[in-house]
């Protein structure tokens, strides 16, 4: 694809400087009608709400655009401003409409304008597709980070990939997960702005060739490459009521040429468009299944595509202002690598500085090692990406050269620190030896970064003492902790309007930007009138959640019951299986007549399993089978209900977390890096049942032991128990557990699918089960019984709920971002820009025509 950019002199002021747009209902209504009738060409026969949704987006987009422009101008006016760039393979943005209205401060005038036209905001909101550009917590965290950076007015730009197909749409058929394409862009994306003038060229394949430079130094060329274009699409990220709109730049792949015209004319149509299709495949789908060789190749292509396009873009902007003088580059720029996926940025930055801008190795390394910062999100060794050297040599030969040189110089430093310790050099090498050599991408990120952080206190400590111990002993000053958070704008103010109104009425609206102010609610935890209002809001939210469950699952939840919820990515370490075992235990109690002092309970589980993850898919199947037996047994009735929510997504979570009573955070201690769902539930007044894992530890410290249901082994006890773990002995010594296992072994939940759950039974009873599910089962049963009894005392439960919300202030991404900024980025916030009041537009404004 050839992109032609024609430059001309700077536009006159009359073309770019316009009066501010009105933020009142009348101005919004006028623009809405103009867009609907003229821009979209709709008339009185139009019945589809989607076109009305589009008209509303265009109306709000104009108001975002003018603040976006002012923000860019503010950055440009301060040429010396230090900036940060957040590189992430995932940005799980969800829906943008409600968030844009909230942060612009126009929810009420928009609602009034729509009401006056006979429309409802809820109807139009449902027309928006979730922007499914992420898999789970990692991508949602990135989205929360962007919101907080804009709200704090920090000059941070996000860089990601504009996947045409996001995380698959999940359908459940006979209990099995069925993956369907999630073409979230099928109706376009009116929130984005294509910026073809900033297209970058990305190299793949080819070969490297050395040459002697004029100064006598050795240089390298990357030749005979198969290039791909990276076309940027910008999304506006509005701050809350501050006039700041930051940028998320997403890259889309395009071919350098549409097709080979000679091949096309000769009838070779497939070959003619082959290059185009191969190029566009890079950004076609989020996370291809890397169980295959082609999947691995595509995954590596995606990661390099993101890194190269983003770094070239930043260097382009630097050169435009500063020329080829990079002496101040490290002082003015910082790149935060969100997990291991973008770690190839270390080698790519070296290549660009040396090969494209003529710097020496030492000059380039001095810059690279100061501007890169690495966030680790996993304690699972298998999740730390490694790529075959063979694949690197095939796809990225010049990058492999750079990695080898980084490794040689690094191992020389290790040898100086620990002379003769060959074993340590082997452990720390960026190249893992074995049947096939692998590049250890996490190690590349550590070696090339100035900062390495975990995302919860326990996680960061376990990184230092386990996974990255060798590196911590070499560079202890690099390691730090940044406990995750979530943005309260979306995850309380936006998704829980009832609670938002009550809190604001009680303590004012300051908590929306200073979440610590929620602690003012604590003295009201025992106030009877306040408790009654709190309970009513929770009930209203449970009604909304029950409607979602009935619509998506066909299961009726009794809103008076305890709503017990576990929604997250399906993975064995997150132990949805432990939750299912407990549900079977409750079912067994009901069938045996052990129902004295019973607490009715509705259990909801939701999450997607990676397409190639057999055990996670089997756990979904077990969940559905158990639910089917329970929900169709008249003897169980309303005492117990269970549902698996298909296609768990951001917009579903916005209904789930306000309506949840009990939040399940039950991972094997030492396995969950942090978690963010636990924070969303806490913020909305759910009480946590969980292990001492990830951020659960800090949640319990904040809310108090009495407002958290704790069970299970600690991370240290888990390691000790592994040495002599005997699950069969535990099963035989505990009648409750034995009955649960007997129901599973007798195929009670799979009478017509004999043997289907044998792999689950084998994993539960294996002494090598890494998740120690049976070891924690007794403690889980007891903690669940405590929760059930506590729920019967509604005054006590409401008090616990209020105190969980009141003590959730620490878990705002505002706090997280301030810590990143104070200790890593060191950015100066922009001066606050005035937010236009809800007033009519100036008479000279011509609405849509002015844009």
C-alpha positions in Angstrom: 0.0 0.0 0.0 1.4 3.4 -1.0 0.5 6.2 1.2 0.9 9.7 -0.3 1.2 12.6 2.1 1.0 16.1 0.7 2.4 18.8 3.0 1.5 22.4 2.8 1.9 25.5 4.9 0.3 25.7 8.4 -3.5 26.2 8.1 -4.8 29.7 8.8 -6.3 30.3 12.3 -9.8 30.6 10.8 -9.5 27.0 9.7 -8.4 25.4 13.1 -9.5 27.8 15.8 -13.2 27.5 16.5 -15.5 28.6 19.3 -16.0 26.0 22.1 -18.9 23.6 21.5 -21.9 23.6 23.8 -22.2 21.0 26.5 -25.9 21.6 27.3 -28.8 19.4 26.2 -30.0 21.8 23.6 -26.6 22.0 21.8 -26.1 18.2 22.0 -29.6 17.6 20.7 -29.0 20.0 17.7 -25.8 18.2 16.7 -27.3 14.8 17.3 -30.2 15.6 14.9 -27.9 17.1 12.3 -25.6 14.0 12.3 -28.5 11.6 12.2 -30.2 13.4 9.3 -27.4 14.8 7.2 -24.1 12.9 8.0 -25.7 9.5 8.3 -28.5 10.2 5.8 -31.3 8.7 8.0 -35.0 9.7 7.9 -38.2 9.0 9.7 -38.4 5.5 8.4 -35.2 4.5 10.2 -35.9 1.9 13.0 -32.4 0.7 13.9 -31.1 2.2 17.2 -27.5 1.6 15.8 -27.7 4.7 13.7 -28.9 6.8 16.6 -26.0 5.4 18.6 -23.7 6.5 15.8 -25.2 10.0 15.8 -24.5 10.2 19.5 -20.9 9.1 19.1 -20.3 11.7 16.5 -21.8 14.3 18.7 -19.6 13.4 21.7 -16.6 12.8 19.5 -16.6 16.5 18.4 -16.3 17.5 22.0 -13.6 15.0 22.7 -11.7 16.1 19.5 -11.4 19.8 20.6 -10.0 18.8 24.0 -7.7 16.3 22.3 -6.3 19.0 20.1 -5.8 21.3 23.0 -3.9 18.6 24.9 -1.6 18.0 22.0 -0.9 21.7 21.7 -0.1 21.8 25.4 2.5 19.0 24.9 4.0 20.7 21.9 4.3 24.1 23.6 6.6 22.6 26.2 9.4 21.1 24.0 11.2 19.9 27.1 8.4 18.0 28.6 9.4 14.4 29.6 7.0 11.8 28.3 6.2 8.1 28.9 5.0 5.5 26.5 3.1 2.5 27.6 3.6 -0.5 25.3 1.1 -3.3 25.7 -0.1 -6.2 23.5 -3.5 -5.8 25.1 -5.9 -2.9 25.8 -9.2 -4.3 27.0 -11.1 -1.1 26.6 -14.7 -2.3 26.7 -17.3 0.2 25.7 -16.4 3.8 25.3 -19.7 5.7 25.2 -20.6 5.7 28.9 -17.0 6.4 29.9 -16.7 9.3 27.5 -19.9 10.9 28.8 -18.8 10.4 32.5 -15.3 11.9 32.0 -16.6 14.8 29.8 -19.3 15.5 32.5 -22.2 15.4 30.1 -24.2 12.3 31.2 -27.1 14.4 32.5 -27.4 16.7 29.4 -27.1 13.8 27.1 -29.8 11.8 28.9 -32.1 14.9 28.9 -31.4 15.5 25.1 -32.3 11.9 24.3 -35.3 11.9 26.6 -36.7 15.0 24.8 -36.3 13.1 21.5 -38.0 10.0 22.8 -34.9 7.9 23.2 -33.1 6.3 26.2 -29.4 6.2 26.8 -29.5 2.6 27.9 -30.9 1.6 24.5 -28.1 3.3 22.6 -25.4 2.1 24.9 -26.3 -1.5 24.1 -25.6 -0.9 20.4 -21.8 -0.6 21.1 -19.5 -3.6 20.7 -16.9 -4.2 23.4 -13.5 -3.3 22.1 -12.1 -6.8 22.8 -8.4 -6.0 22.4 -7.4 -8.0 25.5 -7.6 -11.4 27.1 -8.2 -10.5 30.8 -6.6 -8.6 33.7 -3.5 -7.5 31.8 -5.4 -5.7 29.1 -8.0 -4.3 31.4 -5.2 -3.0 33.7 -3.7 -1.2 30.7 -7.0 0.4 30.0 -7.4 1.6 33.6 -3.8 2.9 33.5 -4.6 5.0 30.5 -7.7 6.5 32.2 -5.7 7.4 35.3 -2.9 8.9 33.4 -5.4 11.2 31.6 -7.1 12.1 34.8 -3.8 12.9 36.5 -2.8 14.9 33.4 0.4 12.8 32.9 1.9 13.0 29.4 1.6 9.3 28.6 0.8 7.8 25.2 -0.4 4.2 24.9 0.8 1.9 22.1 -0.9 -1.3 21.1 -2.3 -3.3 18.2 -5.6 -2.7 16.4 -6.7 -6.3 16.1 -9.5 -6.8 13.6 -10.7 -9.7 15.7 -10.4 -9.5 19.4 -10.6 -12.3 22.0 -13.0 -14.9 20.6 -16.7 -14.8 21.3 -17.4 -17.7 23.6 -20.5 -19.8 23.1 -21.5 -22.8 25.2 -22.9 -25.9 23.4 -23.7 -28.9 25.5 -21.3 -27.6 28.2 -18.4 -27.2 25.7 -16.7 -24.0 24.9 -17.2 -23.0 21.2 -15.0 -20.2 19.9 -16.5 -17.8 17.4 -14.7 -14.9 15.7 -15.2 -11.6 17.6 -15.2 -9.1 14.7 -15.6 -6.1 16.9 -14.8 -3.8 14.0 -17.5 -5.2 11.7 -19.5 -1.9 12.0 -16.4 0.3 12.1 -15.1 2.3 15.1 -16.2 5.9 15.2 -14.0 6.6 18.2 -10.8 6.2 16.2 -8.9 8.6 14.0 -6.7 7.1 11.2 -3.3 8.8 11.0 -1.9 7.5 7.7 0.7 10.3 7.6 2.5 8.6 10.5 2.7 5.1 8.9 5.9 3.2 9.7 7.7 0.5 7.8 8.5 -2.8 9.6 11.1 -5.2 8.4 10.9 -9.0 8.5 13.2 -11.8 7.1 16.1 -11.0 4.8 19.8 -11.1 5.9 22.4 -8.9 7.6 25.5 -7.6 6.1 28.5 -5.8 7.7 30.3 -2.8 6.3 32.9 -0.4 7.3 31.6 3.1 8.1 33.4 6.4 7.3 34.7 6.7 10.9 36.3 3.2 10.7 33.6 1.6 12.9 31.7 -1.5 11.8 28.2 -1.0 10.7 25.4 -3.4 9.8 22.7 -3.4 7.1 19.5 -5.4 7.2 18.9 -6.3 3.5 16.4 -8.2 1.3 13.6 -7.8 3.8 9.9 -8.4 3.3 8.4 -5.2 4.7 5.0 -4.5 6.2 3.4 -1.1 6.9 2.1 -0.1 10.3 -0.8 2.3 10.0 -1.7 4.1 13.2 -5.3 4.6 14.5 -5.6 7.0 17.5 -8.2 6.6 20.2 -8.9 9.6 22.6 -8.5 8.8 26.3 -10.4 11.5 28.3 -9.4 12.5 31.8 -12.1 13.0 34.4 -13.5 16.6 34.3 -10.1 18.1 33.5 -10.1 18.9 29.8 -7.2 16.5 29.2 -7.5 13.9 26.4 -4.5 11.6 26.0 -3.9 9.2 23.1 -3.9 5.5 22.6 -2.2 4.7 19.3 -3.1 1.3 17.8 -1.2 -0.1 14.8 -2.8 -1.9 11.9 -0.8 -3.9 9.4 -1.0 -3.2 5.7 1.0 -4.5 2.7 3.5 -2.2 1.0 1.8 -3.0 -2.3 -1.8 -4.1 -2.8 -0.7 -7.0 -5.0 1.7 -8.0 -7.8 0.0 -6.7 -10.9 1.9 -8.9 -13.3 0.8 -12.0 -11.3 -2.7 -10.7 -11.4 -2.8 -10.2 -15.1 -1.3 -13.6 -15.8 -4.1 -15.2 -13.8 -2.1 -16.0 -10.6 -4.7 -14.4 -8.4 -3.7 -16.2 -5.2 0.0 -15.3 -5.5 -0.9 -11.8 -6.4 -2.7 -11.0 -3.2 -0.6 -13.4 -1.0 1.8 -10.7 0.2 -1.1 -8.4 1.1 -2.9 -11.1 3.0 0.3 -12.2 4.9 0.9 -8.6 5.9 -2.6 -8.0 7.1 -2.7 -11.3 9.1 -0.3 -9.8 11.6 -3.0 -7.7 13.2 -5.9 -9.9 12.3 -6.5 -11.7 15.6 -5.5 -11.2 19.2 -3.2 -14.0 20.5 -3.2 -16.7 17.8 -2.9 -20.2 19.2 0.9 -20.6 19.7 0.6 -24.4 20.1 1.5 -24.5 16.4 4.6 -23.4 14.6 2.6 -20.9 12.5 1.0 -19.6 15.6 4.4 -19.0 17.2 5.6 -17.2 14.2 2.6 -14.9 14.0 2.9 -14.2 17.7 6.5 -13.1 17.4 5.6 -11.0 14.3 2.9 -9.2 16.3 5.3 -8.5 19.2 8.0 -7.1 16.9 5.5 -5.2 14.8 4.2 -3.4 17.9 7.7 -2.6 19.3 9.2 -1.5 16.0 6.3 0.7 14.9 6.0 2.4 18.4 9.7 3.1 18.8 10.0 4.4 15.2 7.1 6.7 15.9 8.7 8.1 19.1 12.1 8.6 17.4 10.3 10.2 14.4 8.8 12.8 16.8 12.1 13.4 18.5 14.0 13.9 15.3 11.3 16.3 14.0 12.0 18.6 17.0 15.6 17.9 18.0 17.2 16.6 14.8 19.8 13.8 15.2 20.9 15.0 18.6 20.0 12.3 21.1 22.0 13.6 24.0 18.8 14.4 25.9 16.7 11.6 24.7 17.0 9.4 27.8 16.2 12.4 30.0 13.0 13.1 28.2 11.6 9.7 27.4 10.5 6.5 29.2 9.0 3.3 27.8 7.0 1.1 30.2 6.9 -2.5 28.9 3.6 -4.1 30.1 4.7 -7.7 30.7 7.1 -9.7 28.6 5.4 -9.3 25.3 7.0 -6.0 24.2 10.4 -6.9 25.6 11.8 -7.1 22.1 11.8 -3.3 22.3 15.2 -3.5 24.1 16.9 -5.0 21.0 14.8 -2.9 18.5 15.8 0.4 20.2 19.4 -0.6 19.9 19.0 -1.4 16.3 17.2 1.8 15.5 19.7 4.0 17.3 22.7 2.3 15.7 21.5 1.3 12.2 19.1 4.2 11.5 20.6 7.1 13.5 24.3 6.3 13.5 25.0 6.0 17.2 27.7 3.7 18.6 26.9 0.6 20.6 27.9 2.4 23.9 25.9 5.5 23.1 22.9 3.4 22.2 23.1 1.1 25.3 23.5 4.2 27.5 20.1 5.4 26.2 18.3 2.1 25.9 19.1 0.9 29.4 17.9 4.2 30.9 14.6 4.5 29.0 13.2 1.0 29.3 11.2 -0.1 32.3 9.7 -3.6 32.7 6.5 -4.7 34.5 6.2 -8.5 35.2 2.7 -9.9 35.6 3.3 -13.6 36.2 4.9 -16.0 38.6 4.4 -19.0 36.2 7.8 -19.8 34.5 6.0 -21.2 31.5 4.3 -17.9 31.0 7.6 -16.1 30.5 7.9 -16.1 26.8 10.8 -17.8 25.0 11.2 -17.9 21.3 13.4 -20.4 19.3 16.6 -18.9 18.0 15.8 -20.6 14.7 12.6 -18.5 14.5 14.4 -15.3 15.3 17.1 -16.1 12.6 14.3 -16.6 10.1 12.1 -13.6 10.9 14.4 -11.1 12.6 18.1 -11.8 11.8 19.3 -8.3 12.7 17.5 -8.4 16.0 19.1 -11.7 16.8 22.5 -10.2 16.1 21.8 -7.5 18.6 20.5 -9.9 21.3 23.6 -12.1 20.9 25.8 -9.0 21.5 23.7 -7.8 24.5 24.1 -11.3 25.9 27.9 -11.5 25.4 28.4 -8.2 27.1 26.0 -9.1 29.9 27.6 -12.4 30.6 31.0 -10.7 30.8 29.5 -8.5 33.6 28.1 -11.6 35.4 31.6 -13.2 35.1 33.2 -10.2 36.7 30.7 -10.2 39.5 31.0 -14.0 40.1 34.3 -15.3 38.6 34.2 -18.9 37.5 30.5 -19.4 38.3 29.6 -21.1 35.0 26.4 -22.5 36.3 25.2 -19.0 37.2 26.1 -17.7 33.7 24.1 -20.6 32.2 21.1 -19.7 34.4 21.2 -16.0 33.5 22.1 -16.2 29.8 19.5 -14.6 27.5 19.9 -17.7 25.4 18.6 -20.9 27.0 20.5 -24.0 25.8 18.8 -27.3 25.2 17.4 -29.4 22.5 16.6 -26.2 20.7 18.1 -22.9 21.7 15.5 -20.3 23.0 15.7 -16.6 23.6 14.5 -15.7 27.1 12.5 -12.6 26.5 12.0 -11.7 30.2 15.7 -11.8 30.8 16.2 -9.4 27.8 13.7 -7.1 29.5 15.5 -7.2 32.8 19.0 -6.7 31.4 17.8 -3.8 29.2 15.7 -2.0 31.7 16.3 0.6 34.5 13.4 -0.7 36.5 11.7 -4.1 37.1 8.5 -4.2 39.1 6.0 -6.7 40.2 2.3 -5.8 40.7 1.6 -6.8 44.3 3.7 -6.8 47.5 3.9 -10.7 47.6 4.4 -11.0 43.9 7.3 -8.6 43.9 8.9 -10.4 46.8 8.5 -13.8 45.2 10.1 -12.4 42.0 13.2 -11.3 43.9 13.4 -14.5 46.0 12.5 -17.0 43.2 12.0 -16.4 39.5 14.6 -13.6 39.2 16.8 -14.2 42.2 20.0 -14.2 40.2 19.2 -10.8 38.6 18.1 -9.4 42.0 21.4 -10.4 43.5 23.2 -8.6 40.6 21.0 -5.4 40.5 18.9 -5.1 43.7 18.3 -1.4 43.0 16.3 -2.3 39.8 13.6 -4.2 41.6 10.5 -2.5 43.1 6.8 -3.1 43.6 3.8 -1.3 42.1 0.6 -2.8 43.4 -2.1 -2.8 40.8 -5.4 -0.8 40.9 -8.5 -0.1 38.9 -10.1 3.1 37.8 -13.0 4.1 40.1 -14.4 6.1 37.3 -15.5 3.0 35.3 -15.6 0.5 38.1 -17.7 2.4 40.7 -18.9 5.8 39.4 -19.8 4.5 36.0 -20.9 0.9 36.6 -22.8 1.4 39.9 -24.9 4.6 39.5 -27.0 3.9 42.5 -24.0 3.6 44.8 -22.3 6.5 43.1 -25.3 8.7 44.0 -25.4 7.5 47.6 -21.7 8.0 48.2 -21.7 11.4 46.6 -24.8 12.5 48.5 -23.1 11.4 51.8 -19.5 12.5 51.4 -19.3 14.6 48.3 -17.9 13.8 44.8 -14.2 14.2 45.7 -13.8 10.4 45.9 -14.1 10.1 42.1 -10.5 11.5 41.8 -9.3 10.8 45.3 -10.5 7.4 46.2 -9.1 7.6 49.7 -12.0 9.8 50.6 -14.2 6.7 50.7 -12.8 6.2 54.2 -15.3 8.8 55.3 -18.0 6.1 54.9 -16.5 4.0 57.7 -18.3 5.8 60.6 -21.6 5.0 58.8 -21.1 1.3 58.7 -23.3 0.8 61.7 -25.9 3.5 60.9 -29.2 1.8 60.4 -30.6 4.3 57.9 -27.5 4.3 55.8 -27.4 0.5 55.9 -30.9 0.3 54.6 -30.1 2.5 51.7 -27.0 0.5 51.0 -28.9 -2.8 51.0 -31.5 -1.4 48.6 -28.9 -0.4 46.1 -27.3 -3.8 46.4 -30.7 -5.4 45.8 -31.3 -3.3 42.7 -27.9 -4.3 41.4 -28.7 -8.0 42.1 -31.9 -7.6 40.1 -29.8 -6.3 37.1 -27.3 -9.1 37.5 -30.1 -11.7 37.8 -31.6 -10.4 34.5 -28.3 -10.9 32.8 -28.0 -14.4 34.1 -31.5 -15.3 33.0 -31.0 -13.8 29.5 -27.5 -15.4 28.9 -27.8 -18.7 30.9 -31.5 -19.4 31.2 -31.1 -19.8 35.0 -33.3 -17.9 37.5 -31.4 -16.4 40.4 -33.3 -15.5 43.6 -32.1 -12.0 44.6 -32.6 -12.8 48.3 -29.9 -15.5 48.0 -26.1 -15.0 48.5 -24.7 -14.1 45.1 -21.4 -16.0 45.0 -19.3 -15.0 42.0 -16.0 -16.1 40.3 -15.4 -14.5 36.9 -11.9 -14.4 35.4 -9.8 -16.2 32.8 -10.1 -19.9 33.1 -6.9 -21.4 34.4 -6.0 -24.2 36.8 -4.1 -21.9 39.2 -7.1 -19.7 39.6 -8.9 -22.8 40.9 -12.4 -22.6 39.4 -12.2 -26.3 40.1 -12.1 -25.7 43.9 -15.2 -23.6 43.6 -17.0 -26.4 41.7 -16.0 -28.9 44.3 -17.6 -26.7 47.0 -20.8 -26.5 45.0 -20.9 -30.3 44.8 -20.4 -30.4 48.6 -23.4 -28.1 49.0 -25.5 -30.2 46.6 -24.5 -33.3 48.6 -25.6 -31.7 51.9 -29.0 -30.8 50.4 -29.5 -34.4 49.0 -28.6 -35.8 52.5 -31.1 -33.5 54.2 -28.4 -31.5 56.0 -30.1 -28.2 55.4 -30.7 -26.9 58.9 -30.0 -23.1 59.1 -29.4 -23.1 55.4 -28.3 -20.0 53.4 -29.7 -20.0 49.9 -26.9 -19.4 47.4 -26.5 -18.6 43.7 -23.1 -19.4 42.2 -22.0 -17.7 39.0 -18.8 -18.7 37.2 -17.6 -17.1 34.0 -14.4 -16.9 31.9 -12.8 -17.9 28.7 -10.3 -20.7 28.2 -7.5 -20.3 25.8 -8.4 -22.3 22.6 -5.5 -24.8 23.1 -6.0 -25.2 26.9 -7.6 -28.6 27.3 -8.0 -28.7 31.1 -9.5 -25.3 31.3 -12.0 -26.2 28.7 -12.8 -29.4 30.6 -13.4 -27.4 33.8 -16.0 -25.3 31.9 -17.7 -28.5 30.8 -17.7 -29.8 34.4 -19.2 -26.5 35.6 -22.0 -26.7 33.1 -22.7 -30.4 33.9 -22.8 -29.8 37.6 -25.1 -26.7 37.1 -27.4 -28.7 34.9 -27.9 -31.5 37.5 -28.4 -29.0 40.4 -30.7 -26.6 38.6 -33.0 -29.5 37.4 -33.3 -31.2 40.7 -36.6 -30.3 42.4 -35.2 -31.4 45.8 -32.6 -28.6 45.5 -35.0 -25.9 44.4 -34.0 -22.3 45.4 -31.5 -23.5 48.0 -28.8 -23.6 45.4 -28.5 -22.4 41.8 -25.4 -22.4 39.6 -24.7 -20.9 36.2 -21.8 -20.5 33.8 -21.9 -17.1 32.1 -20.8 -17.4 28.4 -18.7 -14.8 26.7 -17.5 -13.0 29.9 -16.5 -9.4 28.9 -16.0 -5.9 30.3 -19.6 -4.8 29.7 -20.8 -7.9 31.6 -18.5 -7.2 34.5 -20.0 -3.8 34.7 -23.2 -5.5 35.8 -21.6 -8.4 37.7 -19.4 -6.6 40.2 -22.1 -4.2 41.6 -24.4 -7.2 42.1 -22.0 -9.6 43.8 -22.1 -10.4 47.5 -19.2 -12.8 47.8 -16.1 -12.5 45.6 -14.1 -15.7 44.9 -10.3 -15.0 44.8 -9.1 -18.5 45.5 -5.9 -19.1 43.6 -3.1 -21.3 44.9 -1.0 -19.0 47.1 2.1 -17.8 45.2 0.6 -18.1 41.8 -1.6 -15.0 41.2 0.6 -12.0 40.5 -2.0 -9.5 41.7 -5.5 -9.7 40.4 -7.7 -6.7 39.6 -11.2 -8.3 39.7 -10.7 -8.6 43.4 -10.4 -4.8 43.6 -13.5 -4.2 41.5 -15.6 -6.4 43.7 -14.2 -4.9 46.9 -14.9 -1.3 45.6 -18.5 -2.2 45.0 -19.0 -3.7 48.4 -18.5 -7.4 47.8 -16.8 -9.4 50.6 -13.8 -11.5 49.6 -13.3 -15.1 50.2 -9.7 -15.9 49.3 -6.2 -17.1 49.9 -3.2 -15.1 50.9 -2.2 -14.6 47.3 -1.5 -11.6 45.1 -3.3 -8.4 46.1 -5.6 -10.4 48.4 -3.0 -9.8 51.1 -3.2 -6.1 50.8 -7.0 -6.1 50.4 -7.3 -8.0 53.8 -4.8 -5.6 55.4 -7.0 -2.6 54.3 -10.4 -4.0 55.1 -9.5 -5.9 58.3 -9.4 -9.6 59.1 -13.0 -9.6 60.2 -14.2 -8.4 56.8 -12.5 -11.0 54.7 -13.0 -14.8 54.7 -9.5 -16.3 54.7 -8.6 -19.9 54.0 -5.8 -22.0 52.6 -2.0 -22.5 52.7 0.4 -19.6 52.4 2.9 -19.4 49.6 5.6 -20.7 51.9 3.4 -23.5 53.2 2.5 -24.4 49.6 6.2 -25.0 48.8 6.6 -27.0 52.0 3.5 -29.2 51.4 4.7 -30.1 47.9 7.5 -32.2 49.4 5.0 -34.7 50.9 1.6 -34.0 49.4 -0.8 -36.9 49.6 -4.3 -35.9 48.4 -5.7 -39.4 48.6 -4.9 -39.5 52.3 -6.7 -36.2 52.8 -9.8 -37.5 50.9 -10.0 -40.7 52.9 -9.7 -38.8 56.2 -12.5 -36.3 55.5 -16.0 -37.6 54.9 -17.2 -34.4 53.3 -14.4 -34.4 50.7 -14.8 -38.2 50.2 -18.5 -37.8 49.3 -17.7 -35.1 46.8 -15.0 -37.2 45.2 -17.4 -40.2 45.2 -20.0 -38.2 43.3 -17.4 -37.3 40.7 -15.9 -40.8 40.4 -19.4 -42.4 40.1 -20.0 -40.2 37.0 -23.1 -38.7 38.7 -22.5 -35.5 36.7 -21.7 -37.3 33.4 -23.9 -40.4 33.3 -24.0 -40.4 29.5 -20.4 -39.2 29.0 -18.5 -41.9 30.8 -14.8 -41.1 31.5 -15.0 -37.5 30.3 -13.8 -36.0 33.6 -11.1 -38.6 34.3 -8.3 -36.1 33.6 -9.7 -33.8 36.3 -10.0 -36.7 38.8 -6.4 -37.7 38.1 -5.1 -34.2 38.6 -7.0 -33.8 41.9 -5.6 -37.1 43.3 -2.1 -36.7 42.0 0.6 -36.0 44.6 2.2 -33.8 41.8 -0.9 -31.5 41.5 0.8 -28.1 41.4 -2.4 -26.3 42.5 -2.9 -28.4 45.7 -6.6 -28.2 45.3 -7.5 -31.0 47.8 -5.1 -29.6 50.3 -7.1 -26.4 50.6 -10.6 -27.9 50.2 -11.3 -28.4 53.9 -10.4 -24.9 54.7 -12.5 -23.6 51.8 -15.5 -25.5 53.0 -15.2 -24.0 56.5 -14.6 -20.5 55.2 -17.7 -20.8 53.0 -19.8 -21.9 55.9 -18.6 -18.8 57.9 -19.6 -16.7 54.9 -23.0 -18.3 54.7 -23.7 -17.7 58.4 -22.5 -14.2 58.2 -24.9 -13.5 55.3 -27.9 -14.5 57.4 -27.1 -11.5 59.7 -27.9 -8.8 57.2 -26.8 -6.0 59.5 -23.4 -7.7 60.0 -23.1 -8.4 56.3 -24.0 -4.8 55.3 -21.5 -3.5 57.7 -18.8 -5.7 56.1 -19.9 -4.6 52.7 -19.7 -0.9 53.6 -16.3 -1.3 55.2 -14.9 -3.1 52.1 -15.9 -0.1 49.9 -14.7 2.4 52.5 -11.2 0.8 52.7 -10.8 0.3 48.9 -9.0 3.7 48.4 -5.6 2.1 48.0 -6.7 0.1 45.0 -7.2 3.0 42.5 -5.0 3.1 39.5 -4.6 6.8 40.4 -2.4 5.7 43.3 -0.6 3.2 41.1 0.2 5.7 38.4 1.4 8.3 41.0 3.8 5.6 42.3 5.0 4.8 38.8 5.5 8.4 38.1 7.3 9.3 41.4 9.7 6.3 41.2 10.1 5.5 37.5 8.7 8.0 35.0 9.3 11.3 36.8 6.9 13.3 34.6 5.5 16.7 35.2 1.7 16.9 35.0 0.1 19.3 32.5 -1.5 22.3 33.9 -5.3 21.6 34.3 -7.2 22.8 31.3 -10.7 24.3 31.8 -13.6 22.0 31.1 -16.3 23.7 29.1 -19.4 24.2 31.3 -22.8 22.8 30.2 -23.7 25.9 28.3 -25.0 26.6 24.8 -22.6 26.8 21.9 -21.6 30.3 20.7 -23.8 31.6 17.9 -21.0 31.5 15.4 -20.5 27.7 15.8 -22.0 25.8 12.9 -22.3 22.5 14.6 -21.1 19.5 12.6 -20.1 21.8 9.7 -17.5 23.4 11.9 -15.7 20.2 12.4 
